[in-house]
Amino acid sequence: MKMKAILVLFSCFLLSVSAYELSDVVSARIESCRGCSLNRLPEVKRFILDDAPFYDRVEVKFITGAPPELILLGENDQELERLPLSQLGRQECNDLIKSKGFFKKDKKSEF
């Protein structure tokens, strides 16, 4: 299972290198259903509910029946890439989003 997740991450990285530059990414959106398939993916669910809301420039959008995906957006919300999260664990989801240039919000700046 871990090897499969590593291969998924690596192939996503290789595909993304040729498709756009990290500097083209303006924001990201995570789309997922709220229940059914997400309940079968407890690690991804924890990432989406507990970690993702704290990343700067990342929005979480719940869509009925949608598989969990990280969508990288360029200017004018142009979709650059969709990355499936279903095969990843919580830490791997965090590593993926960080590898795309996103960081957790500074708690001091929120006040």
C-alpha positions, -999 to 999 in steps of 0.1 A, spaced: 0 0 0 28 25 9 47 16 -23 16 23 -43 11 56 -27 47 66 -33 43 56 -70 12 77 -72 29 107 -57 60 103 -79 39 99 -111 19 130 -101 51 149 -96 65 138 -130 32 148 -148 31 182 -130 67 191 -139 59 192 -176 24 206 -173 31 239 -155 55 256 -132 48 260 -95 49 297 -100 17 293 -122 -2 280 -92 -22 307 -75 -45 287 -52 -60 253 -47 -93 237 -39 -100 203 -24 -132 188 -36 -148 158 -19 -181 143 -8 -188 148 29 -198 112 36 -199 79 18 -165 75 1 -148 99 25 -160 78 55 -142 48 39 -109 69 38 -103 79 74 -68 92 67 -80 114 39 -110 125 59 -87 136 88 -66 156 63 -96 173 47 -113 182 80 -84 188 103 -54 199 82 -65 214 49 -85 244 63 -53 257 78 -34 260 45 -31 294 30 -48 298 -4 -66 264 -1 -104 261 -1 -123 229 8 -155 224 -12 -179 195 -4 -197 181 -35 -221 152 -32 -205 121 -47 -172 137 -56 -140 117 -50 -114 135 -29 -91 155 -52 -66 184 -49 -72 209 -77 -44 233 -85 -57 266 -98 -40 294 -118 -51 329 -126 -88 334 -129 -94 300 -112 -81 282 -143 -77 245 -135 -41 234 -139 -42 199 -125 -64 175 -105 -46 151 -81 -65 122 -66 -62 118 -28 -79 85 -24 -48 63 -23 -29 86 1 -26 87 39 -29 118 60 8 126 60 11 119 23 -17 144 16 1 170 37 34 163 19 17 165 -15 1 199 -8 34 213 6 52 200 -24 29 222 -45 40 253 -27 13 256 0 20 263 37 0 264 68 -13 299 78 6 318 104 -16 317 135 -3 352 146 -16 368 114 -51 355 120 -57 379 149 
